[in-house]
Structures are given as C-alpha cells and as structure tokens.
Amino acid sequence: MAAIETRSLRKVYPAPPAPKRRGGGAPSPGASAASTPAGAGASRGEIVALQSLDLEVRDGEFFGLLGPNGAGKTTTIGILTTRVKPTSGSAVVGGADVATQSVQVRQRIGVVPQRPNPDRSLNVIENLLFHAAYFGIHASTSQPRANRLLEQLGIADKAYAKVDEMSGGQQQRLMIARALIHEPQVIFLDEPTVGLDPQTRLSLWEILRQLHAEGRTIVMTTHYMEEADKLCDRIAIVDRGQLLELDTPEALKQRAPGGTLVEMSLSGDARPVIDAVRAVDGVLRVEAQGPLLRVFSDRGGRVISPVIQAVEENGVSVANISLTEPSLETLFVSRTGRKLD
Amino acid sequence: MSATAALPHPVRASSVFLALLRRDVRVARKEIVFFLVRTTMQPLLFVIVFGYLLPKMNFVGRGYQTALLPGILAVSLSLSAIQSVALPMVQDFGWTKEIEDRLLAPVPTRLIAAEKIVAGMLQGVIAAAFVLPIARLVMGPISGFTFSHVGELIAIVVLGSMAFSSLGMWLGTAIAPQQIGLMFSVIIAPMLFFGCAYYPWRGLDAVPVMKYLVLVNPMVYVAEGMRGALTPDMPHMPLPIVGVALVVVAAFFWTLGMRSFYKRAIG
C-alpha cells in the first residue's frame, strides 16, 4: 500500500485583491506561485500553483520533490499536511483523505517546516512535551522519548535552554525532534537545509539517512540537486505546478541529455549562431533562448574554444561561460529551459 | 512505520484541548507581571485619578465611585480579554508562525481557536480579579457595593469575557500586523470612552442621542451588567436585557472569530 497517493491534485489561488495584502495565511503561495502562468482553465489573475498532480509515495520510501521556487512544492506539502485545501483532486496520506479526514491525517504525519517555528515561549524540552501532549501522549511516555530524540539529534545539552539561545541548525534539529515525538508514519520536510551552513547541512543529511534507515517514509522538498540525488530513493521533478519526471536518481541521470552542458551568454541574440555551432566537432545539441546559448558536448570543455570561434565569426561575442557535468541539473535544464536557482 | 500497520488510537479532543490550555497557562504564568502591567495599568490609573483624586478635590461626589468601580472592572475584564488573544494571533499568523505546531494537532482546527478564546477569557477574569482589591483599597469603602448576586456576576463575567475574547480573535486574525496600533486608537479607545464604563448608562439621560448611539458598543452591556450585579441599588440597565444583549454579542463575535481564524489557518 502506498504511504501517499494523489490524483489530479490541483490548487488555484484566487486573484490577489488589487491593493496588495501582506502576510497571508498558512503555507503561503507567496513567491512560489507568483511566477506561475495561469494554466488551462484558470481565469484572469488566478494563480495556478498545482496543475494536476498524480503521485504515489511508497511505504518506507525517501521521496524527493525537486523544483525551483514557484514549482508548487510548498503547495503540495501544504495540501498533504492538511494546511492547504486542494481546489480539486484527491490526496490520501497514511490511508486517510486529506480533505475529509484531516484529523486522522494529522495524527499520522510529522512536519518539519521551511523556517524553524518553535514555540519561543517554551524551552526546548517543553516544546517536545507539549507537542506530544497535543497528540494525546502522556508525559510518562513522551519524556523518555524526548530525551532520546534530543540525544540522537545531538542537542541533549540544550534540553532546558531557551529556543532563542540555539543556532539555526540546532533549531532545525529541534524541529525534526518535534516532528518525530508522536512517532508519525510519514515525515514531511520542506526545504530543511535552506539557510544552513555546509557543515550543518551534512550533519542533517546524516540524520535524515538514519531516519530513513529506520524504515520511515520521508517526503522532502528541495531545490538542491545534490541533496535530492544523495538522499532520495525516487525524485519527482516539478515545475510550474506540473510533474515533469519521476524516477530514481540513477534513472533520471541516465535520461539526461548526453554530454556536458556548456552555457554561454552572448552579447546578442543566440539564434543566428545555432547552425554554425552545431557544425562544431563534439557538439551534440544546441539550444538558443534570447542571448543564452546552450551547447551539449561529448568532449567536455574542449568544445569551448571552437564554439567561441564560431560564435564570434557571426559577429556576436561571448560574455559569460558556465559548464555543468551531466546530472539532474542538465536534465532539469533540458526539460524546463531554465536553471534551478 | 507501515501505512497498513495498526492505526494510532484516535486522540480525545478534550485531552488535546486541555493540553493547549495548559500550554497557555504555563506561558501566561511566566509572563504574569508583564501581563498585569499591560492590561491593568490603564484602569488602575483611572482609579487613582477618578476614584481617589477627583473625589478628594470635591470635583465629583462620593456616589461617583459607586458608579465607577463596576465600570473599571468591566474595562479590565474586556481589555485584557481582547489583548490576550489579539496580540498573540497577530504575531503568530503575521510573522513568527509559532502556532503552526498547534495547527498540526489531530483535532478540528476550530477547537484550537476555541481554546485560544477560553484562554483569553481566563486572562480577562484574572485581570479583573487583580484590579478589584486594589481599586477598593485606593477608593476606600464603596457604598452599595455587594457580592450577594453571585449568579448574575458569574453570568456577566463569562458572557462579557467571551464576547471580548472572541472580538480579540477576530481582530487578531483579520487585521494586518502593521495596523495593530490603529486598532487601539480607532476601535479600543472609543469603545472604552463610550462604553459607559466611567459613567452609568442612565446618566446619559442627559444626552438622549448618545444614550441610544452607545448601544452598538458591547462594552456598555458588560459595564451595566457589572453595575446590576455589584451595585444593584444604583440605576442601571435591567439585567435580563443585558443578558440577552451579551449572548447576542458573544455569539456574533464568536462566529466571526472562528471563521477568521479558520481562514488564516487553512489556505
């Protein structure tokens, strides 16, 4: 049985009122949907955050939702955690329907938010004990569990500290402990490593691997390719509210267009130089988008100098060059026409 | 870990409600001094000026204190009930998002709002209970003051604090954080001054237009209800009318507050 199943899940936010209102409600569509064009069936000004999402997450799976800001990741998590109402379609989490059985869904999930939002009026251990109490768990059960979690996450020495005395990484660990205190079936993490320094990120990865090894179902959103690649069993690539690809990281990488991606920004329109560049030895594929030229090469960076030559012969100069090895990133670029960040 | 595994026991809503309430009590206890200063400073200053200084100067008669004390208690109750709910709501939904952990509790979202309103009611009652002995001390013996109508008093206190705590829920979830200052000057201040707290409603017989205009102000019913219960010999609005009005007002703000909270909680 699947831990999560969504069918034709769709979310349309109403058009924002004319004078811009700030500080909206729950997981806000915010920047995430602003760049999304109105999809099929949406009237003017409405924001289509999710077009029609069909997903299945298996029991015990580490599932990644990968996409740029505005892809609909946070909206998806919002719906699956009962904080956002879908416009249409259905979603079942842990056997309960998010729309009609939200209380049962909440009982089966743990959520780690994008930005740590601990209860700052309580200390660290109180945060865990009260959260357990909100799930009907008596202190005699939650106290040893909380101690064990703090130990496991390396913040046992902070048990009686004020939350504000913790670093960002420590607060994020507290959020993980809080998400686990009621022993949920499914754990959701929304961009858990954004804003953390590289070392803290690595130790968080270690914690997530451990949780996965314990057999938990984990759903994580991220816009870091590397993170999705290293941690997830399967990855769904989403963009503009649509599912583009869904497979294991290995299979996705094999599907990436061959070769290294050489991206050049030119001084002028890139379209006229396509034919000349395509003729260069080692060039597999060429794409142009405004002044941006994308060259897929099977000789790595060695095509750079003949390509520059071909470009300049057409009276255009090269302002900037970047190289990307074949990866989820090159797959993403070839499927969406843009980079992740 | 399996989704097919035995489902967890359903959680009893009452035990979650109590846990939420315990959390608010714990937090309120930590901040009790700030809370009392914030919510009772204004009524206590009024007590000193209008209940002590002016009578001493013979600008107002001794009878004025009898009219003032129930009004002061009404203000303490209402003002602290509003603030205890509105301010945390503005913060929680506006920027800290701290309430998210409670919104994930496995109970209907409206129960979480209801708990907040009940917590606000308790804080209103505590503020009024704190002000009463101090006011009595500052003003000296108050003629006609009695605790003999306990039933009426409890009814007024419960309905009044519920009306204003619910109003706080509505304001706190409907108003943008930047406008919180405006809320005090545009809504709260007129409510206090035209709420028959510092003068009895029957005194407005002298200004008939005002006498009927102020009836839209829910504070009037709390103040007059307090008079009816605590100083029954003073002229006051009949208690049955006060009771009906407070039931209507409390139900109205409760509905608005619940709806507004739900809208903010679920996108």
Interface residues (C-beta under 8 A of the other chain):
Chain A: M1 A2 A3 R21 R22 G23 G24 G25 A26 P27 S28 P29 D59 G60 G78 T81 T82 R83 V84 K85 G94 G95 V103 Q104 R106 Q107 R108 I109 V111 P113 R115 N117 P118 D119 R120 S121 L122 E126 N127 F130 H131 A133 Y134 F135 G136 R178 Q185 V186 E214 G215 R216 T217
Chain B: M1 S2 A3 T4 A5 L7 P8 H9 P10 V11 R12 S15 V16 A19 L20 R22 R23 R26 V27 K30 E31 F93 G94 W95 T96 K97 E98 E100 D101 R102 L103 L104 A105 P106 V107 P108 A176 P177 Q178 K263 R264 A265 I266 G267
